[in-house]
Amino acid sequence: MVVPLASHMRAVPAGDYFIVLEGFRAGAYTATVRATTPPTVPMPATGNPNCASPTVIPEATGGYWTGTTVGMGNDYSAVTCGISGLTPTAPDVVFRLDLSAPARVFATTEGSAFTTVLYRYTATCHTSPESACNAFSGPGGTGQLVESLDRGTYFYVVDGFDAAAGNYEFQIFITPT
């Protein structure tokens, strides 16, 4: 089983670091650490209010974007990850990923200034229900999706609960399966 790092550190100075693995029961574990991509530099995401004009995610590198949902429309609403009294009906933004081969994809909104909801549509944007949805699993109430995806087109939506809007960070890592 491959488990990606669920939290990322940026601007880490040179030095010695240690990784601690814990399991629920005794046994032998193997950890492989690889630096497979160059450092990700945040890029501003603008002009991606809906599926007609999403920010395109490079398949070869993934990426790291910053932006705001303030002033955007509420074009989409996830139906599978709402919780009692809260629904993802805030302003939202859209990213598009086209995979030419199956891949392991890790997407996160960690670092966002508000509680985000991250969901994904497959092939056609805004099909109900969404193909995957996550809220609250990442640090600070952020969404994370860790999936093995087939070749195809995927739309990621960064949303919030009720009227929550603000600055967001969206990062996506893509590795071969």
ChimeraX commands (.cxc) that place a marker at each C-alpha (Angstrom):
marker #1 position 0.00,0.00,0.00 radius 0.5
marker #1 position 1.33,3.45,-0.92 radius 0.5
marker #1 position 0.39,6.25,1.44 radius 0.5
marker #1 position 1.37,9.78,0.36 radius 0.5
marker #1 position 2.48,12.37,2.85 radius 0.5
marker #1 position -0.69,14.08,4.05 radius 0.5
marker #1 position 0.95,17.36,4.95 radius 0.5
marker #1 position 3.57,19.36,3.12 radius 0.5
marker #1 position 6.30,21.64,4.35 radius 0.5
marker #1 position 7.62,24.50,2.25 radius 0.5
marker #1 position 10.92,26.39,2.44 radius 0.5
marker #1 position 12.57,23.75,4.62 radius 0.5
marker #1 position 16.18,24.68,5.31 radius 0.5
marker #1 position 19.02,22.24,4.66 radius 0.5
marker #1 position 19.69,19.81,7.49 radius 0.5
marker #1 position 18.97,16.36,8.87 radius 0.5
marker #1 position 15.36,15.29,9.23 radius 0.5
marker #1 position 13.71,12.16,10.59 radius 0.5
marker #1 position 10.50,10.41,9.57 radius 0.5
marker #1 position 8.61,8.52,12.24 radius 0.5
marker #1 position 6.28,5.71,11.15 radius 0.5
marker #1 position 3.71,4.30,13.52 radius 0.5
marker #1 position 1.38,1.39,13.02 radius 0.5
marker #1 position -1.58,0.03,14.91 radius 0.5
marker #1 position 0.21,-3.26,15.45 radius 0.5
marker #1 position 3.77,-4.52,15.52 radius 0.5
marker #1 position 5.32,-5.50,12.23 radius 0.5
marker #1 position 7.84,-4.65,9.59 radius 0.5
marker #1 position 7.30,-1.46,7.63 radius 0.5
marker #1 position 9.17,-0.04,4.68 radius 0.5
marker #1 position 9.36,3.64,3.85 radius 0.5
marker #1 position 10.57,5.03,0.56 radius 0.5
marker #1 position 11.26,8.73,0.33 radius 0.5
marker #1 position 11.72,10.28,-3.10 radius 0.5
marker #1 position 12.03,13.85,-4.22 radius 0.5
marker #1 position 10.28,13.37,-7.55 radius 0.5
marker #1 position 9.41,16.93,-8.38 radius 0.5
marker #1 position 11.19,20.27,-8.12 radius 0.5
marker #1 position 9.95,22.68,-5.45 radius 0.5
marker #1 position 6.50,24.01,-6.24 radius 0.5
marker #1 position 6.21,27.77,-6.54 radius 0.5
marker #1 position 2.76,29.23,-5.89 radius 0.5
marker #1 position 1.10,30.59,-9.02 radius 0.5
marker #1 position -1.83,33.00,-8.94 radius 0.5
marker #1 position -5.09,31.52,-10.19 radius 0.5
marker #1 position -7.50,34.03,-11.68 radius 0.5
marker #1 position -10.26,33.79,-14.23 radius 0.5
marker #1 position -11.35,30.28,-13.19 radius 0.5
marker #1 position -14.87,30.89,-11.87 radius 0.5
marker #1 position -16.49,27.89,-13.56 radius 0.5
marker #1 position -16.04,24.85,-15.80 radius 0.5
marker #1 position -16.12,26.97,-18.96 radius 0.5
marker #1 position -12.82,28.65,-17.97 radius 0.5
marker #1 position -10.96,26.45,-15.46 radius 0.5
marker #1 position -7.30,26.76,-14.52 radius 0.5
marker #1 position -5.56,23.91,-16.37 radius 0.5
marker #1 position -3.36,21.62,-14.26 radius 0.5
marker #1 position -0.21,20.42,-16.07 radius 0.5
marker #1 position -0.26,16.60,-16.07 radius 0.5
marker #1 position 3.54,16.34,-15.96 radius 0.5
marker #1 position 4.08,18.56,-12.93 radius 0.5
marker #1 position 0.86,19.16,-11.04 radius 0.5
marker #1 position 1.06,22.55,-9.37 radius 0.5
marker #1 position 0.40,24.94,-6.53 radius 0.5
marker #1 position -2.04,27.84,-6.93 radius 0.5
marker #1 position -3.24,30.66,-4.73 radius 0.5
marker #1 position -6.33,32.74,-5.30 radius 0.5
marker #1 position -9.55,33.96,-3.77 radius 0.5
marker #1 position -13.16,32.88,-4.00 radius 0.5
marker #1 position -14.34,36.36,-2.95 radius 0.5
marker #1 position -16.40,37.84,-5.75 radius 0.5
marker #1 position -16.84,34.49,-7.53 radius 0.5
marker #1 position -20.25,32.94,-8.15 radius 0.5
marker #1 position -21.78,29.95,-6.45 radius 0.5
marker #1 position -21.87,27.79,-9.57 radius 0.5
marker #1 position -21.61,24.32,-7.99 radius 0.5
marker #1 position -22.69,22.52,-4.85 radius 0.5
marker #1 position -21.53,19.11,-3.71 radius 0.5
marker #1 position -24.27,16.76,-2.56 radius 0.5
marker #1 position -22.25,13.93,-1.00 radius 0.5
marker #1 position -20.24,15.75,1.66 radius 0.5
marker #1 position -22.56,18.27,3.22 radius 0.5
marker #1 position -23.08,17.96,6.96 radius 0.5
marker #1 position -26.12,18.74,9.07 radius 0.5
marker #1 position -26.93,22.42,8.68 radius 0.5
marker #1 position -24.01,23.13,6.33 radius 0.5
marker #1 position -23.89,22.74,2.58 radius 0.5
marker #1 position -21.10,23.67,0.14 radius 0.5
marker #1 position -22.90,26.63,-1.44 radius 0.5
marker #1 position -20.25,29.35,-1.23 radius 0.5
marker #1 position -18.39,31.03,-4.10 radius 0.5
marker #1 position -16.23,28.49,-5.91 radius 0.5
marker #1 position -13.40,28.13,-8.44 radius 0.5
marker #1 position -12.53,25.33,-10.87 radius 0.5
marker #1 position -9.37,23.50,-12.01 radius 0.5
marker #1 position -9.12,20.96,-14.87 radius 0.5
marker #1 position -6.82,17.94,-15.10 radius 0.5
marker #1 position -6.46,15.83,-18.26 radius 0.5
marker #1 position -4.68,12.50,-17.61 radius 0.5
marker #1 position -3.26,10.61,-20.58 radius 0.5
marker #1 position -2.54,7.54,-18.41 radius 0.5
marker #1 position -3.68,6.22,-15.02 radius 0.5
marker #1 position -2.10,8.11,-12.11 radius 0.5
marker #1 position -2.11,8.56,-8.36 radius 0.5
marker #1 position -3.42,12.07,-7.62 radius 0.5
marker #1 position -3.14,13.92,-4.31 radius 0.5
marker #1 position -5.10,17.20,-4.20 radius 0.5
marker #1 position -5.33,19.47,-1.16 radius 0.5
marker #1 position -6.53,22.91,-0.10 radius 0.5
marker #1 position -4.22,22.92,2.93 radius 0.5
marker #1 position -3.20,26.48,3.83 radius 0.5
marker #1 position -6.50,28.07,2.83 radius 0.5
marker #1 position -7.85,30.92,4.96 radius 0.5
marker #1 position -11.32,29.38,5.35 radius 0.5
marker #1 position -12.84,25.92,5.78 radius 0.5
marker #1 position -12.83,24.52,2.28 radius 0.5
marker #1 position -14.72,21.77,0.54 radius 0.5
marker #1 position -12.83,20.05,-2.29 radius 0.5
marker #1 position -14.71,17.94,-4.79 radius 0.5
marker #1 position -14.17,16.41,-8.19 radius 0.5
marker #1 position -16.29,15.75,-11.26 radius 0.5
marker #1 position -15.28,13.13,-13.84 radius 0.5
marker #1 position -15.45,13.74,-17.61 radius 0.5
marker #1 position -18.28,16.27,-17.51 radius 0.5
marker #1 position -18.26,19.15,-15.12 radius 0.5
marker #1 position -21.27,19.63,-12.89 radius 0.5
marker #1 position -22.72,16.15,-13.07 radius 0.5
marker #1 position -24.65,15.26,-9.95 radius 0.5
marker #1 position -23.53,13.81,-7.72 radius 0.5
marker #1 position -19.85,14.68,-7.84 radius 0.5
marker #1 position -17.39,11.79,-8.23 radius 0.5
marker #1 position -15.47,12.51,-5.01 radius 0.5
marker #1 position -15.81,15.03,-2.20 radius 0.5
marker #1 position -13.93,15.84,0.99 radius 0.5
marker #1 position -14.12,18.42,3.73 radius 0.5
marker #1 position -12.39,18.67,7.10 radius 0.5
marker #1 position -9.82,15.89,6.61 radius 0.5
marker #1 position -6.84,18.18,6.10 radius 0.5
marker #1 position -5.17,20.53,8.55 radius 0.5
marker #1 position -7.26,23.57,9.50 radius 0.5
marker #1 position -10.49,22.18,8.08 radius 0.5
marker #1 position -9.28,21.75,4.53 radius 0.5
marker #1 position -10.24,19.23,1.87 radius 0.5
marker #1 position -7.99,16.46,0.59 radius 0.5
marker #1 position -8.54,13.89,-2.14 radius 0.5
marker #1 position -6.06,11.02,-2.54 radius 0.5
marker #1 position -7.07,8.81,-5.44 radius 0.5
marker #1 position -5.92,6.46,-8.17 radius 0.5
marker #1 position -7.52,7.83,-11.32 radius 0.5
marker #1 position -7.87,6.39,-14.80 radius 0.5
marker #1 position -7.01,8.19,-18.00 radius 0.5
marker #1 position -9.54,10.98,-18.55 radius 0.5
marker #1 position -10.68,14.51,-17.73 radius 0.5
marker #1 position -11.29,15.67,-14.16 radius 0.5
marker #1 position -12.61,18.96,-12.76 radius 0.5
marker #1 position -11.66,19.99,-9.21 radius 0.5
marker #1 position -13.85,22.53,-7.41 radius 0.5
marker #1 position -12.64,24.57,-4.42 radius 0.5
marker #1 position -15.74,25.58,-2.47 radius 0.5
marker #1 position -16.77,26.48,1.08 radius 0.5
marker #1 position -19.69,25.93,3.43 radius 0.5
marker #1 position -22.61,28.38,3.37 radius 0.5
marker #1 position -21.20,31.82,2.44 radius 0.5
marker #1 position -17.57,31.08,3.44 radius 0.5
marker #1 position -15.16,32.68,0.99 radius 0.5
marker #1 position -11.60,33.91,1.07 radius 0.5
marker #1 position -8.05,33.19,0.04 radius 0.5
marker #1 position -7.33,29.58,-0.89 radius 0.5
marker #1 position -4.36,27.41,-1.71 radius 0.5
marker #1 position -4.79,24.46,-4.07 radius 0.5
marker #1 position -1.97,21.98,-4.59 radius 0.5
marker #1 position -1.97,18.82,-6.65 radius 0.5
marker #1 position 0.67,16.10,-7.01 radius 0.5
marker #1 position 0.51,13.51,-9.80 radius 0.5
marker #1 position 2.54,10.30,-9.82 radius 0.5
marker #1 position 2.34,7.21,-12.03 radius 0.5
marker #1 position 0.41,4.26,-10.60 radius 0.5
marker link #1:1,2 radius 0.2
marker link #1:2,3 radius 0.2
marker link #1:3,4 radius 0.2
marker link #1:4,5 radius 0.2
marker link #1:5,6 radius 0.2
marker link #1:6,7 radius 0.2
marker link #1:7,8 radius 0.2
marker link #1:8,9 radius 0.2
marker link #1:9,10 radius 0.2
marker link #1:10,11 radius 0.2
marker link #1:11,12 radius 0.2
marker link #1:12,13 radius 0.2
marker link #1:13,14 radius 0.2
marker link #1:14,15 radius 0.2
marker link #1:15,16 radius 0.2
marker link #1:16,17 radius 0.2
marker link #1:17,18 radius 0.2
marker link #1:18,19 radius 0.2
marker link #1:19,20 radius 0.2
marker link #1:20,21 radius 0.2
marker link #1:21,22 radius 0.2
marker link #1:22,23 radius 0.2
marker link #1:23,24 radius 0.2
marker link #1:24,25 radius 0.2
marker link #1:25,26 radius 0.2
marker link #1:26,27 radius 0.2
marker link #1:27,28 radius 0.2
marker link #1:28,29 radius 0.2
marker link #1:29,30 radius 0.2
marker link #1:30,31 radius 0.2
marker link #1:31,32 radius 0.2
marker link #1:32,33 radius 0.2
marker link #1:33,34 radius 0.2
marker link #1:34,35 radius 0.2
marker link #1:35,36 radius 0.2
marker link #1:36,37 radius 0.2
marker link #1:37,38 radius 0.2
marker link #1:38,39 radius 0.2
marker link #1:39,40 radius 0.2
marker link #1:40,41 radius 0.2
marker link #1:41,42 radius 0.2
marker link #1:42,43 radius 0.2
marker link #1:43,44 radius 0.2
marker link #1:44,45 radius 0.2
marker link #1:45,46 radius 0.2
marker link #1:46,47 radius 0.2
marker link #1:47,48 radius 0.2
marker link #1:48,49 radius 0.2
marker link #1:49,50 radius 0.2
marker link #1:50,51 radius 0.2
marker link #1:51,52 radius 0.2
marker link #1:52,53 radius 0.2
marker link #1:53,54 radius 0.2
marker link #1:54,55 radius 0.2
marker link #1:55,56 radius 0.2
marker link #1:56,57 radius 0.2
marker link #1:57,58 radius 0.2
marker link #1:58,59 radius 0.2
marker link #1:59,60 radius 0.2
marker link #1:60,61 radius 0.2
marker link #1:61,62 radius 0.2
marker link #1:62,63 radius 0.2
marker link #1:63,64 radius 0.2
marker link #1:64,65 radius 0.2
marker link #1:65,66 radius 0.2
marker link #1:66,67 radius 0.2
marker link #1:67,68 radius 0.2
marker link #1:68,69 radius 0.2
marker link #1:69,70 radius 0.2
marker link #1:70,71 radius 0.2
marker link #1:71,72 radius 0.2
marker link #1:72,73 radius 0.2
marker link #1:73,74 radius 0.2
marker link #1:74,75 radius 0.2
marker link #1:75,76 radius 0.2
marker link #1:76,77 radius 0.2
marker link #1:77,78 radius 0.2
marker link #1:78,79 radius 0.2
marker link #1:79,80 radius 0.2
marker link #1:80,81 radius 0.2
marker link #1:81,82 radius 0.2
marker link #1:82,83 radius 0.2
marker link #1:83,84 radius 0.2
marker link #1:84,85 radius 0.2
marker link #1:85,86 radius 0.2
marker link #1:86,87 radius 0.2
marker link #1:87,88 radius 0.2
marker link #1:88,89 radius 0.2
marker link #1:89,90 radius 0.2
marker link #1:90,91 radius 0.2
marker link #1:91,92 radius 0.2
marker link #1:92,93 radius 0.2
marker link #1:93,94 radius 0.2
marker link #1:94,95 radius 0.2
marker link #1:95,96 radius 0.2
marker link #1:96,97 radius 0.2
marker link #1:97,98 radius 0.2
marker link #1:98,99 radius 0.2
marker link #1:99,100 radius 0.2
marker link #1:100,101 radius 0.2
marker link #1:101,102 radius 0.2
marker link #1:102,103 radius 0.2
marker link #1:103,104 radius 0.2
marker link #1:104,105 radius 0.2
marker link #1:105,106 radius 0.2
marker link #1:106,107 radius 0.2
marker link #1:107,108 radius 0.2
marker link #1:108,109 radius 0.2
marker link #1:109,110 radius 0.2
marker link #1:110,111 radius 0.2
marker link #1:111,112 radius 0.2
marker link #1:112,113 radius 0.2
marker link #1:113,114 radius 0.2
marker link #1:114,115 radius 0.2
marker link #1:115,116 radius 0.2
marker link #1:116,117 radius 0.2
marker link #1:117,118 radius 0.2
marker link #1:118,119 radius 0.2
marker link #1:119,120 radius 0.2
marker link #1:120,121 radius 0.2
marker link #1:121,122 radius 0.2
marker link #1:122,123 radius 0.2
marker link #1:123,124 radius 0.2
marker link #1:124,125 radius 0.2
marker link #1:125,126 radius 0.2
marker link #1:126,127 radius 0.2
marker link #1:127,128 radius 0.2
marker link #1:128,129 radius 0.2
marker link #1:129,130 radius 0.2
marker link #1:130,131 radius 0.2
marker link #1:131,132 radius 0.2
marker link #1:132,133 radius 0.2
marker link #1:133,134 radius 0.2
marker link #1:134,135 radius 0.2
marker link #1:135,136 radius 0.2
marker link #1:136,137 radius 0.2
marker link #1:137,138 radius 0.2
marker link #1:138,139 radius 0.2
marker link #1:139,140 radius 0.2
marker link #1:140,141 radius 0.2
marker link #1:141,142 radius 0.2
marker link #1:142,143 radius 0.2
marker link #1:143,144 radius 0.2
marker link #1:144,145 radius 0.2
marker link #1:145,146 radius 0.2
marker link #1:146,147 radius 0.2
marker link #1:147,148 radius 0.2
marker link #1:148,149 radius 0.2
marker link #1:149,150 radius 0.2
marker link #1:150,151 radius 0.2
marker link #1:151,152 radius 0.2
marker link #1:152,153 radius 0.2
marker link #1:153,154 radius 0.2
marker link #1:154,155 radius 0.2
marker link #1:155,156 radius 0.2
marker link #1:156,157 radius 0.2
marker link #1:157,158 radius 0.2
marker link #1:158,159 radius 0.2
marker link #1:159,160 radius 0.2
marker link #1:160,161 radius 0.2
marker link #1:161,162 radius 0.2
marker link #1:162,163 radius 0.2
marker link #1:163,164 radius 0.2
marker link #1:164,165 radius 0.2
marker link #1:165,166 radius 0.2
marker link #1:166,167 radius 0.2
marker link #1:167,168 radius 0.2
marker link #1:168,169 radius 0.2
marker link #1:169,170 radius 0.2
marker link #1:170,171 radius 0.2
marker link #1:171,172 radius 0.2
marker link #1:172,173 radius 0.2
marker link #1:173,174 radius 0.2
marker link #1:174,175 radius 0.2
marker link #1:175,176 radius 0.2
marker link #1:176,177 radius 0.2
view
